[in-house]
């Protein structure tokens, strides 16, 4: 598969994936990137980007894993927002060593509500890990690359089917708002929308994909 991106966009996208995966810039340069011998610039080939996308999708699947620890969920939500452990510690008023202990030993935080608010996730998901606790517009669980393209197509088909079911019972002028409600309330639509990081909306006579507002993962759609 050829990834159609300009050199600058390709590098920005690859480095965003590296940041999400927890690779430092130096690690990205040393382990994943080809160097242009003449210019010294870092170049990410198609297969390298595909590998990064595959690793990112494995990581995103933790959002729906029933076997993840509290520490893994905290780390996942943290990385989706691009936060650091230092920021978490300072924001909720605990020592950095305690935050690190959540990751390493899986101990449960005492200030779970404050932590969930900072990470923009439901307390119930942070404590239990059940994907049913994540709303359709959650930033946690968004996919990238081929997986994102699959879910965009899947959600498009589901949205079309839902529209067909609603057409006979919902006035045309209300169809858009009712469809939005369905995306948020129907578990299958909600799960697909969460993986996509947005939903298909009625725009005139067509459907257009619209990312959720203020999504920290909007960059994945710029490279799909």
C-alpha positions in Angstrom: 0.0 0.0 0.0 1.4 3.4 -0.9 0.9 6.2 1.6 0.3 9.4 -0.3 1.8 12.1 1.9 4.3 14.9 1.2 7.7 14.5 2.9 6.8 17.2 5.5 3.4 15.8 6.2 4.8 12.2 6.3 7.4 13.1 8.9 4.9 15.1 11.1 2.4 12.2 11.0 5.2 9.6 11.8 6.4 11.7 14.7 2.9 12.1 16.0 2.6 8.3 16.0 6.0 8.0 17.8 4.8 10.4 20.5 1.6 8.4 21.0 3.7 5.2 21.3 6.1 6.8 23.7 9.1 6.9 21.4 11.4 9.8 21.9 12.5 11.8 18.9 16.0 10.3 19.1 14.5 6.8 19.3 12.4 7.6 16.2 15.5 8.7 14.3 17.7 5.8 15.4 15.2 2.9 15.2 12.6 3.7 12.7 13.7 6.4 10.2 15.9 6.3 7.1 18.4 9.2 6.8 18.9 11.0 3.6 22.7 10.8 3.3 22.9 14.1 1.4 20.7 16.2 3.6 20.8 14.4 6.9 17.0 14.7 7.1 14.9 11.9 8.6 12.6 10.1 6.1 9.9 7.6 7.1 9.2 4.9 4.5 5.8 3.4 3.9 6.6 0.2 5.7 7.9 2.2 8.7 4.7 4.2 8.9 2.6 1.1 8.5 4.5 -0.5 11.4 3.9 2.6 13.5 0.2 2.5 12.7 0.0 -1.2 13.5 1.7 -0.6 16.9 -0.6 2.3 17.6 -3.7 0.3 16.8 -2.5 -2.5 19.2 -2.2 0.2 21.9 -5.6 1.7 21.1 -7.2 -1.7 21.5 -6.4 -1.5 25.2 -9.4 0.9 25.5 -11.7 -2.1 24.9 -9.7 -4.8 26.6 -11.3 -6.4 29.6 -7.8 -7.4 30.9 -6.1 -4.0 31.1 -4.9 -2.7 34.5 -5.9 0.7 36.0 -2.3 1.8 35.3 -2.5 0.8 31.6 -5.8 2.7 31.2 -4.3 5.8 32.9 -1.3 5.6 30.6 -3.4 5.1 27.5 -5.7 8.1 28.3 -2.6 10.2 29.2 -1.0 9.4 25.8 -4.1 10.1 23.8 -4.0 13.6 25.3 -0.3 14.0 24.9 0.2 14.6 28.6 3.2 13.7 30.8 3.3 12.0 34.2 4.7 15.3 35.6 1.6 17.2 34.5 -0.7 14.6 35.9 1.1 14.6 39.3 1.1 18.4 39.5 -2.6 18.8 38.4 -4.1 16.4 40.9 -1.6 17.2 43.7 0.4 14.0 44.2 4.0 13.0 44.0 5.4 11.9 40.6 6.6 8.7 42.2 3.0 7.8 43.1 1.9 8.3 39.4 4.7 6.1 38.3 3.6 3.5 40.8 0.2 3.3 39.2 1.9 2.3 35.9 4.4 -0.1 37.3 2.4 -1.8 40.1 -1.1 -1.2 38.9 -2.1 0.3 42.2 -5.5 2.1 42.1 -5.3 5.9 42.6 -7.2 7.4 45.6 -8.2 10.5 43.6 -9.8 8.7 40.8 -12.5 11.3 40.0 -9.9 14.1 39.7 -7.8 11.9 37.5 -10.7 11.0 35.3 -11.6 14.6 34.9 -8.1 15.5 33.9 -7.9 12.6 31.4 -11.4 13.4 30.1 -12.6 9.8 30.6 -15.5 8.3 32.7 -14.6 7.3 36.2 -16.3 4.0 35.6 -14.1 3.2 32.6 -10.9 4.2 34.5 -11.8 1.9 37.3 -13.3 -1.1 35.4 -12.0 -0.9 31.9 -15.4 -1.8 30.3 -15.6 -0.3 26.8 -19.3 0.1 27.4 -18.5 3.0 29.7 -16.8 5.0 27.0 -19.1 7.4 25.1 -19.2 7.7 21.3 -17.2 10.9 21.4 -14.4 9.7 23.6 -10.9 10.3 22.3 -9.8 7.0 23.9 -9.7 4.2 21.4 -9.4 6.1 18.1 -7.7 4.1 15.4 -5.3 5.1 12.6 -4.2 3.9 9.2 -5.9 0.9 7.6 -7.9 0.2 10.8 -9.3 3.7 10.7 -10.2 3.4 7.1 -12.0 0.1 7.8 -14.1 1.7 10.6 -14.8 4.8 8.6 -16.3 2.6 5.8 -18.1 0.4 8.3 -19.6 3.4 10.1 -20.6 4.9 6.8 -22.6 1.8 5.9 -24.2 1.7 9.3 -25.1 5.3 9.1 -26.7 4.8 5.7 -28.7 1.9 7.0 -29.9 3.9 10.1 -31.0 6.7 7.8 -33.0 4.4 5.7 -34.8 3.1 8.8 -35.5 6.6 10.1 -36.7 8.1 6.8 -40.3 7.0 7.0 -40.8 8.0 10.6 -38.7 11.1 11.1 -39.3 14.5 9.3 -36.5 15.5 7.0 -35.7 18.6 9.0 -35.2 16.5 12.1 -33.2 13.6 10.5 -29.8 15.0 11.2 -30.4 15.5 15.0 -32.1 12.1 15.4 -29.2 10.5 13.5 -26.8 12.2 15.9 -28.8 10.8 18.9 -28.7 7.3 17.4 -24.9 7.5 17.0 -24.5 8.3 20.7 -27.1 5.9 22.0 -26.8 2.8 19.8 -23.9 0.7 21.2 -22.8 -0.5 17.8 -22.8 2.9 16.2 -21.2 4.5 19.3 -18.3 1.9 19.3 -17.6 2.5 15.6 -17.8 6.3 16.0 -15.4 6.1 18.9 -12.9 4.1 16.9 -13.2 6.7 14.1 -13.0 9.7 16.3 -16.1 11.2 14.8 -19.3 10.5 12.9 -20.9 10.9 9.4 -23.3 13.9 9.4 -25.9 14.9 6.8 -24.6 17.8 4.8 -27.1 18.8 2.2 -27.8 15.7 0.1 -24.7 13.8 1.2 -22.9 12.4 4.2 -19.7 14.0 5.4 -17.4 12.7 8.1 -17.0 15.2 11.0 -14.5 14.6 13.8 -15.7 15.2 17.3 -15.2 18.7 18.6 -11.9 19.4 20.4 -10.6 15.9 19.7 -6.9 15.6 20.4 -6.7 12.9 17.7 -7.8 15.1 14.8 -4.4 14.6 13.2 -5.1 11.0 12.3 -7.9 12.1 9.9 -5.5 14.4 8.1 -3.5 11.3 7.0 -6.3 8.9 6.1 
